[in-house]
Amino acid sequence: MARSVFRGLRLLILFPVVAGCTVLENRVPCPCYLDVDYREVATGDRAEMPGGVVDVKLFAPEPGWTQRHRLDDCPELEEVTVDKARIRVVGLVHDRPLRGFLDEGTEIRYEPGNQIDSLYVHTEEVNCTGEEARTVLRPHKQFSTIFITDEEDGDLCRQYHLVIRGTTCGFDAADCAALEGPYWYTVQEYDGAGRISVRIPRQMRDDLVLEFWDKESRLKLFSSPLGLRIFDAGYDPAAEELPDYEFRIDFRRALVFLRIVDWEEVRVYGLYE
């Protein structure tokens, strides 16, 4: 019996003692070591974002640790020392460094006249009440691109000022829920196929419209209810990933052909209905 006790004491003496967090102490004040896993960040569409960055921020509930990495120079893993708590981890992937994101909270809003950026978000509440925890960043697409064209490769659309207008101005990165507020943007981007494109944030209702304005008089001529069309096509405000849409206008027949990008099904609507 005396031999066993003596041997145990020798083992305790040989182990190094960590200051402040020894085996014999109350370990409640000791920190948690949170591993942030970046290996799924720069994949898919995000891998094609030149100049893209990932911002990670911790909220418990106040903003805490923050980090930024370029997508082309992102680590696989990063260890963060945090207080023991349930911590909200927000990872935001975007195509250009933007000032002010997540500085005061998790709401991301766009002022009228500004188009939403290409944003991918990971959000998760992580249990860091133990000594070790892990989060795997899996950002999801928080915008839809609307491609607009016509029967003349976009020439007829370009005769108008096109404005997209709605009542959702961004989203809360804590849960990716849409935020209410005025949203409008003058569509200006064209691709090689003559398509006009505009990005819209997550929608909370079906009131998004595409407006056609006269370039000379600057008067609105008519509008087309785009929100009604995409909701009819199955738009889900709570979807994890948001799809893109092609909106093709036949001005002669006053028809609109709506297709979810990468889908074959095409829906037909009246232009003014």
N, C-alpha and C positions, 0 to 999 in steps of 0.2 A: 504493500500500500504506500509506504513512504517513497519507494522508488517511482511510482506513477506520478505522485504529486511533484516530486523534484523534476521529473522530465517535463511536465507541463509548464513549470515555471521557466525552464530554459527556453522553451519555444516562444513564450511571451517576450522574453528579453531580446530574442533574435529578430523579431519583427520590428520594422521602423515605426515610430510614432508620428502620426500626422497632427500637427499643431491645430487645436481647436476642434477636431473631429476624431477623437480616439474611440476605440471599440467600447471602452468602459464609460464614456460620457453620454449625456442626453444628446441625441443626434437631431432633435427637432430644429435647432437653429442652423444646421449645416446646409449648404446650398444643394441645388439639383444641377446635374450636368446634362444639358439638353443638346442632343446631336441633331443638326440641321442637314438633311440629305438633299443635295442639289441635282442628283443624277438624272432626274426626269424633267428638269427645267428647260434645257435647250434641245427639245425634240419637236418633231412635226413642223408646223408652220413657224413656231418660235425659232427654230434653227435657221430660218431664212430672214431674220430680222437684222439687217446691217446696223451696227451701232446700238444694238439692243442691250438692255440692262435688266437685272433683277434686283429689286429692293425688298428686303425682309425687315419686318418690324415686329416687336413683341409688345403686347398690351396686357397689363395685369392689375387693374384695368387701365391704368395710366400708361401712355407711351413709354417704352423703355429702350432696350438694346435695339440698334438698327444697323444694317449693313447693306452695302451696294457692291455688286460685281458685274462686270461685263459678261455677256453671254459667251463670248469667245475665250474667256479666261475665268471660268467659274470652277470653284473647287468641287470635289465630290462630296466631302463632308466638312462640317464646321462645328466645333464644340463651343457652347455658350454656357457660362455659369449664371444661373438665375436663382432668385429666391424661391422657396417652396410655395407653390400656388398653382391654381389653374390658370393657364396663360393662353391668350389668344395670339396665334401666329398668323401673320398676314404676309404673303409673298406676292409681289406685284411685278409682272414682266411687261415691259413696254419698249417701244422702238426708239426712244430718245429720252435722255435724262430730263425730268420735269421737276421744277422747283415746287416745294410746298406739299407734295403728295404725302399723306399720312402724318403730317407734322403735328396736328392737334387732335386728330381722331381718325376714324376709318371711313368717313364719308368722302366720296369723290364726285364733285359737282362741276358742271361746265356752264359758264355764263352764256346767255343767248348770243348767237353769232359765231360761236366756236364749235367745231366738230369734235366729237369724242375721239380719243386716240385709240390705237390698237392695243388693248389692254387684256392681259391674261392674269387671273387671280387665283391664288391658293389661300384658303382661310380654314382654320382649324383651331378648336380649343384643345390644348394638350394638358394632360394631367402631369404636372411637375411637382407633385407633393411628395414623391419618393426621391431617391438619390440619383436616378438616371431616367431619362425620357428621350423620345425620338420623334421627329416629324419628317415626313417625306413630302417635299414640295411637288404638288401636281397641279399647276396652274390651268385654269379653264377660261375659255374665250368669253369675254363680257361685252361684246359688240356684234352687230350684224352689219355687213356691207351690202348696200342696195346698189345693184348695177342697173342703170337705166339706158335703154336704147330705143330705136324706132325702126321703121321699115326702110329708112334711108341711111342706115349706119350711123345714126345719131345726128344727122344734119338738120332734121326738123326740130329736134329737141333744142339744138343750139341756137335756134331763132328766138328762144325765150330765156328770161332769167328764171332758173328753177330754184325754188326754196322748199326745204323740207322743214316741217313744223310739227311739234308735239308737246306733250305735257310731262315728259320724263327727262330729267336733265343729268342723270348719272346713277350711281348705285352706292350702296354701303358695303365696303370690302369685308365687314365683319360677317355678313351673311349673304352678300351679293344681291340683296333686295333692291329693286328699283326705287329711286328717289323722285318725288314729285317736284316739278318746277318747269318753267318755260324752256323749250329747246327749239332753236331754229338755226338754219345754216344755209347760205347760198351755195348751191352745188357748183363746183368749179373744176373737178378733176375728170380727166378723160384718159382712156387707155388706147392702145394701138388699134383696137377693133371699133373705136368710135363710141364705146360705152362710157357713160357718165357714172361716177361712183360716189357714194356718200356713206359714211359710217353713222350708225345710230346706236344709242345706249339701250340697255335692257328696257323693254316697254312694260308698263303696268296696266295699260288699257289700250283700246283699239282706235284711238283718235288721231293717229299720225296721218298727216296729209302731205301731198306733193302739190305745190302751188306753181302756177305758170304766170309769169309777169311779162308785160310788154317792155321791151328794152328801151324804147324811145319815150313813151309816156310814163313809164314806171308805175303803171296801174296793174292790179291783179286782174287777169282775164278769167281764170277758172282754177279749180283745184280738183284733185283726184284722191279719194279716201284710201290711202295706202295701208293704214293700220287695219281697217276692216278686212282687207285682202289677205294680209299675212296671218291674221288671227283665224280667218276662215280656212287658211291652208294648214292650220294646226300649230300656230305659234304658241309656245308654252312659256309664260313669264317666269316660271320657276326652273326652267331647264338648266342643267349643269353647263352645257355648251350651247352657244347661240349660233344658228345657221345664217348663211348668206342667201340673198334672193336676187333673181333677175326679173326686172320689170320692163317688158317690151311693149311699146305703144304702137298701135296701128291708128294713126290720125284719120285716115280716110274712112275707116269703118267705125271709128270711135270705140275701139276695143283695147283692152289691156290683157296681155298674156303674162301670167305670173308663174315662175318656176323656182323652187328651192334649188340652189346650186348643188350640183352632183346628183340631183334627182332627175328622173325622166318625165314624171307627171307634170303636165302644164294645165293650169286653170285659166279660164277665160272670163273676163268681167267687162262691163261697160265702163268706158273711160270716165264718165261723169257721175255714175251711180254710187 
